[in-house]
């Protein structure tokens, strides 16, 4: 892929990711952490963000949707 195209794609992704907000909940009782992200353009944007986030954190994961067919929660 051409460098100019790669740079353009990175710029578009960065701009799209500016719309994302996060709420962080920490449970002192269970030492648990829940992060809720909002503001994705579509499911593909959310999945690619989650994949990159988990890959960069070093945490291996499987999406619940990949494990079984569940309805989308709204």
N, CA, C and O atoms as a GROMACS GRO file, in nm:
protein
  296
    1UNK      N    1   0.084  -0.118   0.000
    1UNK     CA    2   0.000   0.000   0.000
    1UNK      C    3   0.089   0.124   0.000
    1UNK      O    4   0.190   0.129   0.071
    2UNK      N    5   0.052   0.221  -0.077
    2UNK     CA    6   0.125   0.346  -0.091
    2UNK      C    7   0.130   0.422   0.043
    2UNK      O    8   0.034   0.419   0.120
    3UNK      N    9   0.242   0.488   0.072
    3UNK     CA   10   0.260   0.561   0.199
    3UNK      C   11   0.156   0.671   0.216
    3UNK      O   12   0.107   0.693   0.327
    4UNK      N   13   0.122   0.739   0.108
    4UNK     CA   14   0.023   0.847   0.115
    4UNK      C   15  -0.114   0.791   0.155
    4UNK      O   16  -0.187   0.853   0.233
    5UNK      N   17  -0.147   0.675   0.103
    5UNK     CA   18  -0.275   0.612   0.137
    5UNK      C   19  -0.274   0.569   0.283
    5UNK      O   20  -0.373   0.589   0.354
    6UNK      N   21  -0.163   0.511   0.329
    6UNK     CA   22  -0.151   0.470   0.469
    6UNK      C   23  -0.167   0.591   0.562
    6UNK      O   24  -0.238   0.584   0.662
    7UNK      N   25  -0.101   0.701   0.528
    7UNK     CA   26  -0.111   0.822   0.609
    7UNK      C   27  -0.254   0.876   0.611
    7UNK      O   28  -0.303   0.920   0.715
    8UNK      N   29  -0.320   0.871   0.496
    8UNK     CA   30  -0.458   0.917   0.488
    8UNK      C   31  -0.550   0.831   0.574
    8UNK      O   32  -0.636   0.884   0.645
    9UNK      N   33  -0.532   0.699   0.569
    9UNK     CA   34  -0.614   0.608   0.648
    9UNK      C   35  -0.592   0.633   0.797
    9UNK      O   36  -0.688   0.636   0.874
   10UNK      N   37  -0.467   0.651   0.838
   10UNK     CA   38  -0.438   0.681   0.979
   10UNK      C   39  -0.505   0.811   1.022
   10UNK      O   40  -0.559   0.819   1.132
   11UNK      N   41  -0.502   0.911   0.936
   11UNK     CA   42  -0.564   1.040   0.968
   11UNK      C   43  -0.715   1.025   0.984
   11UNK      O   44  -0.773   1.082   1.076
   12UNK      N   45  -0.778   0.950   0.895
   12UNK     CA   46  -0.923   0.927   0.902
   12UNK      C   47  -0.958   0.851   1.029
   12UNK      O   48  -1.053   0.887   1.098
   13UNK      N   49  -0.882   0.746   1.062
   13UNK     CA   50  -0.907   0.668   1.184
   13UNK      C   51  -0.891   0.755   1.308
   13UNK      O   52  -0.971   0.746   1.401
   14UNK      N   53  -0.789   0.837   1.311
   14UNK     CA   54  -0.766   0.925   1.426
   14UNK      C   55  -0.883   1.021   1.443
   14UNK      O   56  -0.927   1.045   1.555
   15UNK      N   57  -0.933   1.075   1.332
   15UNK     CA   58  -1.045   1.168   1.338
   15UNK      C   59  -1.172   1.097   1.387
   15UNK      O   60  -1.247   1.152   1.468
   16UNK      N   61  -1.197   0.976   1.337
   16UNK     CA   62  -1.313   0.898   1.380
   16UNK      C   63  -1.304   0.865   1.528
   16UNK      O   64  -1.405   0.868   1.598
   17UNK      N   65  -1.185   0.833   1.576
   17UNK     CA   66  -1.166   0.795   1.716
   17UNK      C   67  -1.183   0.913   1.811
   17UNK      O   68  -1.201   0.892   1.931
   18UNK      N   69  -1.177   1.035   1.761
   18UNK     CA   70  -1.200   1.153   1.846
   18UNK      C   71  -1.342   1.157   1.899
   18UNK      O   72  -1.370   1.220   2.001
   19UNK      N   73  -1.434   1.089   1.829
   19UNK     CA   74  -1.574   1.087   1.870
   19UNK      C   75  -1.600   0.992   1.986
   19UNK      O   76  -1.706   0.997   2.048
   20UNK      N   77  -1.505   0.906   2.014
   20UNK     CA   78  -1.523   0.803   2.116
   20UNK      C   79  -1.504   0.864   2.255
   20UNK      O   80  -1.409   0.937   2.280
   21UNK      N   81  -1.598   0.831   2.344
   21UNK     CA   82  -1.587   0.870   2.484
   21UNK      C   83  -1.585   0.744   2.568
   21UNK      O   84  -1.623   0.636   2.522
   22UNK      N   85  -1.541   0.757   2.693
   22UNK     CA   86  -1.533   0.641   2.780
   22UNK      C   87  -1.580   0.676   2.920
   22UNK      O   88  -1.555   0.785   2.971
   23UNK      N   89  -1.649   0.580   2.981
   23UNK     CA   90  -1.683   0.587   3.122
   23UNK      C   91  -1.613   0.470   3.189
   23UNK      O   92  -1.620   0.357   3.141
   24UNK      N   93  -1.546   0.496   3.301
   24UNK     CA   94  -1.470   0.393   3.370
   24UNK      C   95  -1.531   0.370   3.508
   24UNK      O   96  -1.549   0.464   3.585
   25UNK      N   97  -1.562   0.245   3.537
   25UNK     CA   98  -1.617   0.206   3.666
   25UNK      C   99  -1.519   0.111   3.735
   25UNK      O  100  -1.480   0.009   3.678
   26UNK      N  101  -1.480   0.145   3.855
   26UNK     CA  102  -1.388   0.061   3.933
   26UNK      C  103  -1.462   0.014   4.057
   26UNK      O  104  -1.520   0.094   4.130
   27UNK      N  105  -1.458  -0.117   4.081
   27UNK     CA  106  -1.520  -0.174   4.200
   27UNK      C  107  -1.411  -0.206   4.302
   27UNK      O  108  -1.330  -0.296   4.281
   28UNK      N  109  -1.412  -0.132   4.410
   28UNK     CA  110  -1.313  -0.157   4.516
   28UNK      C  111  -1.338  -0.290   4.584
   28UNK      O  112  -1.245  -0.354   4.634
   29UNK      N  113  -1.466  -0.333   4.588
   29UNK     CA  114  -1.501  -0.459   4.654
   29UNK      C  115  -1.446  -0.580   4.580
   29UNK      O  116  -1.401  -0.676   4.643
   30UNK      N  117  -1.449  -0.576   4.447
   30UNK     CA  118  -1.408  -0.692   4.368
   30UNK      C  119  -1.277  -0.670   4.294
   30UNK      O  120  -1.226  -0.761   4.228
   31UNK      N  121  -1.222  -0.548   4.305
   31UNK     CA  122  -1.103  -0.512   4.228
   31UNK      C  123  -1.127  -0.529   4.078
   31UNK      O  124  -1.037  -0.565   4.003
   32UNK      N  125  -1.252  -0.503   4.037
   32UNK     CA  126  -1.290  -0.514   3.897
   32UNK      C  127  -1.288  -0.378   3.828
   32UNK      O  128  -1.291  -0.273   3.892
   33UNK      N  129  -1.282  -0.383   3.698
   33UNK     CA  130  -1.279  -0.263   3.616
   33UNK      C  131  -1.369  -0.284   3.496
   33UNK      O  132  -1.356  -0.384   3.424
   34UNK      N  133  -1.459  -0.191   3.473
   34UNK     CA  134  -1.546  -0.194   3.355
   34UNK      C  135  -1.526  -0.062   3.282
   34UNK      O  136  -1.536   0.045   3.342
   35UNK      N  137  -1.500  -0.072   3.153
   35UNK     CA  138  -1.485   0.048   3.071
   35UNK      C  139  -1.592   0.042   2.962
   35UNK      O  140  -1.599  -0.055   2.887
   36UNK      N  141  -1.673   0.146   2.954
   36UNK     CA  142  -1.777   0.154   2.852
   36UNK      C  143  -1.736   0.261   2.751
   36UNK      O  144  -1.722   0.378   2.786
   37UNK      N  145  -1.717   0.220   2.627
   37UNK     CA  146  -1.683   0.313   2.519
   37UNK      C  147  -1.808   0.342   2.439
   37UNK      O  148  -1.890   0.254   2.416
   38UNK      N  149  -1.822   0.466   2.396
   38UNK     CA  150  -1.938   0.507   2.318
   38UNK      C  151  -1.892   0.602   2.207
   38UNK      O  152  -1.789   0.668   2.220
   39UNK      N  153  -1.968   0.608   2.098
   39UNK     CA  154  -1.939   0.704   1.993
   39UNK      C  155  -1.883   0.644   1.866
   39UNK      O  156  -1.827   0.717   1.783
   40UNK      N  157  -1.896   0.514   1.848
   40UNK     CA  158  -1.845   0.451   1.726
   40UNK      C  159  -1.938   0.478   1.609
   40UNK      O  160  -2.059   0.492   1.626
   41UNK      N  161  -1.881   0.485   1.491
   41UNK     CA  162  -1.959   0.511   1.369
   41UNK      C  163  -2.047   0.391   1.333
   41UNK      O  164  -2.160   0.407   1.287
   42UNK      N  165  -1.994   0.271   1.355
   42UNK     CA  166  -2.066   0.149   1.322
   42UNK      C  167  -1.998   0.032   1.394
   42UNK      O  168  -1.899   0.050   1.464
   43UNK      N  169  -2.053  -0.089   1.374
   43UNK     CA  170  -1.998  -0.207   1.442
   43UNK      C  171  -1.855  -0.235   1.399
   43UNK      O  172  -1.772  -0.274   1.482
   44UNK      N  173  -1.824  -0.216   1.273
   44UNK     CA  174  -1.688  -0.240   1.224
   44UNK      C  175  -1.588  -0.148   1.296
   44UNK      O  176  -1.480  -0.191   1.334
   45UNK      N  177  -1.625  -0.022   1.312
   45UNK     CA  178  -1.539   0.073   1.382
   45UNK      C  179  -1.516   0.027   1.526
   45UNK      O  180  -1.403   0.031   1.576
   46UNK      N  181  -1.623  -0.016   1.593
   46UNK     CA  182  -1.611  -0.064   1.732
   46UNK      C  183  -1.522  -0.187   1.740
   46UNK      O  184  -1.436  -0.196   1.828
   47UNK      N  185  -1.542  -0.282   1.650
   47UNK     CA  186  -1.461  -0.405   1.653
   47UNK      C  187  -1.313  -0.377   1.626
   47UNK      O  188  -1.226  -0.431   1.695
   48UNK      N  189  -1.284  -0.292   1.528
   48UNK     CA  190  -1.143  -0.263   1.498
   48UNK      C  191  -1.078  -0.186   1.613
   48UNK      O  192  -0.961  -0.208   1.643
   49UNK      N  193  -1.154  -0.097   1.678
   49UNK     CA  194  -1.103  -0.026   1.795
   49UNK      C  195  -1.073  -0.125   1.908
   49UNK      O  196  -0.967  -0.120   1.970
   50UNK      N  197  -1.167  -0.215   1.934
   50UNK     CA  198  -1.148  -0.315   2.041
   50UNK      C  199  -1.030  -0.406   2.010
   50UNK      O  200  -0.949  -0.434   2.099
   51UNK      N  201  -1.018  -0.450   1.887
   51UNK     CA  202  -0.905  -0.535   1.848
   51UNK      C  203  -0.773  -0.464   1.872
   51UNK      O  204  -0.680  -0.523   1.928
   52UNK      N  205  -0.763  -0.338   1.830
   52UNK     CA  206  -0.639  -0.262   1.847
   52UNK      C  207  -0.611  -0.237   1.995
   52UNK      O  208  -0.497  -0.250   2.040
   53UNK      N  209  -0.715  -0.201   2.071
   53UNK     CA  210  -0.700  -0.174   2.214
   53UNK      C  211  -0.648  -0.298   2.287
   53UNK      O  212  -0.553  -0.288   2.366
   54UNK      N  213  -0.708  -0.412   2.261
   54UNK     CA  214  -0.667  -0.535   2.330
   54UNK      C  215  -0.528  -0.580   2.284
   54UNK      O  216  -0.447  -0.623   2.366
   55UNK      N  217  -0.501  -0.569   2.156
   55UNK     CA  218  -0.368  -0.608   2.104
   55UNK      C  219  -0.260  -0.520   2.168
   55UNK      O  220  -0.156  -0.570   2.210
   56UNK      N  221  -0.285  -0.388   2.175
   56UNK     CA  222  -0.186  -0.296   2.233
   56UNK      C  223  -0.169  -0.316   2.383
   56UNK      O  224  -0.063  -0.286   2.438
   57UNK      N  225  -0.272  -0.366   2.451
   57UNK     CA  226  -0.262  -0.388   2.595
   57UNK      C  227  -0.193  -0.520   2.628
   57UNK      O  228  -0.148  -0.541   2.741
   58UNK      N  229  -0.184  -0.606   2.530
   58UNK     CA  230  -0.122  -0.737   2.553
   58UNK      C  231  -0.217  -0.840   2.611
   58UNK      O  232  -0.176  -0.949   2.649
   59UNK      N  233  -0.345  -0.805   2.620
   59UNK     CA  234  -0.445  -0.896   2.675
   59UNK      C  235  -0.509  -0.975   2.560
   59UNK      O  236  -0.557  -0.917   2.463
   60UNK      N  237  -0.508  -1.107   2.573
   60UNK     CA  238  -0.574  -1.190   2.473
   60UNK      C  239  -0.723  -1.198   2.506
   60UNK      O  240  -0.760  -1.209   2.623
   61UNK      N  241  -0.806  -1.193   2.405
   61UNK     CA  242  -0.948  -1.199   2.430
   61UNK      C  243  -1.022  -1.259   2.310
   61UNK      O  244  -0.969  -1.262   2.198
   62UNK      N  245  -1.141  -1.304   2.334
   62UNK     CA  246  -1.233  -1.347   2.230
   62UNK      C  247  -1.359  -1.265   2.249
   62UNK      O  248  -1.409  -1.251   2.360
   63UNK      N  249  -1.410  -1.212   2.141
   63UNK     CA  250  -1.536  -1.139   2.148
   63UNK      C  251  -1.647  -1.238   2.181
   63UNK      O  252  -1.649  -1.349   2.129
   64UNK      N  253  -1.740  -1.196   2.267
   64UNK     CA  254  -1.852  -1.284   2.302
   64UNK      C  255  -1.933  -1.318   2.177
   64UNK      O  256  -1.991  -1.426   2.167
   65UNK      N  257  -1.936  -1.225   2.082
   65UNK     CA  258  -2.009  -1.248   1.958
   65UNK      C  259  -1.940  -1.358   1.876
   65UNK      O  260  -2.007  -1.432   1.804
   66UNK      N  261  -1.808  -1.369   1.886
   66UNK     CA  262  -1.734  -1.473   1.816
   66UNK      C  263  -1.757  -1.610   1.879
   66UNK      O  264  -1.747  -1.713   1.811
   67UNK      N  265  -1.788  -1.612   2.008
   67UNK     CA  266  -1.806  -1.738   2.079
   67UNK      C  267  -1.946  -1.796   2.061
   67UNK      O  268  -1.963  -1.918   2.055
   68UNK      N  269  -2.046  -1.708   2.051
   68UNK     CA  270  -2.184  -1.756   2.036
   68UNK      C  271  -2.268  -1.645   1.975
   68UNK      O  272  -2.233  -1.528   1.981
   69UNK      N  273  -2.377  -1.684   1.917
   69UNK     CA  274  -2.468  -1.587   1.857
   69UNK      C  275  -2.559  -1.529   1.964
   69UNK      O  276  -2.652  -1.595   2.011
   70UNK      N  277  -2.532  -1.406   2.003
   70UNK     CA  278  -2.614  -1.338   2.104
   70UNK      C  279  -2.678  -1.216   2.038
   70UNK      O  280  -2.620  -1.158   1.946
   71UNK      N  281  -2.796  -1.176   2.084
   71UNK     CA  282  -2.856  -1.055   2.030
   71UNK      C  283  -2.778  -0.931   2.075
   71UNK      O  284  -2.715  -0.932   2.180
   72UNK      N  285  -2.784  -0.828   1.995
   72UNK     CA  286  -2.720  -0.702   2.032
   72UNK      C  287  -2.800  -0.636   2.142
   72UNK      O  288  -2.922  -0.628   2.134
   73UNK      N  289  -2.732  -0.587   2.243
   73UNK     CA  290  -2.797  -0.520   2.356
   73UNK      C  291  -2.798  -0.371   2.330
   73UNK      O  292  -2.694  -0.312   2.297
   74UNK      N  293  -2.912  -0.310   2.343
   74UNK     CA  294  -2.924  -0.164   2.323
   74UNK      C  295  -2.977  -0.101   2.448
   74UNK      O  296  -2.994   0.021   2.452
   0.00000   0.00000   0.00000
